[in-house]
Amino acid sequence: MQRALETQQNASRGSWTFDYTQDRLSAIMRCTHDRCLETADEYGSPGLPGGLRRLREATDRRRR
């Protein structure tokens, strides 16, 4: 995630302060977390652990 912010900063040919970068990263992480919870609720896995368990099981099956 941080690399993407660095790439964005370089592309804009600008300079970001540490605080600005931290704020952007925090906002991205909050949004990602919120979307994960919303998706988990939508698909019947409130709190996400069930969804993660199914993902892990599917990944394990693919490895075999």
Residue, then its C-alpha position, 0 to 999 in steps of 0.5 A: m500500500q505504501r508503495a502505491l502512495e509513493t508511486q502516486q507522489n512521484a507521478s504528481r512530482g510533488s512532495w508530501t509531508f509524513d502526516y499527509t501520507q499517514d492520513r492518506l494511508s489511514a483513510i485507505m485502510r479504514c475504507t478497506h476495512d469498512r468494505c470488508l465488513e459490509t461485504a461480509d455482512e452482505y454474504g452472511s459472514p458478519g464480522l468476516p471470520g467466516g469469510l476468511r475461514r472459507l477463503r482459507e479452506a478454498t486456498d488449501r483445496r487449491r494447493r492439494 
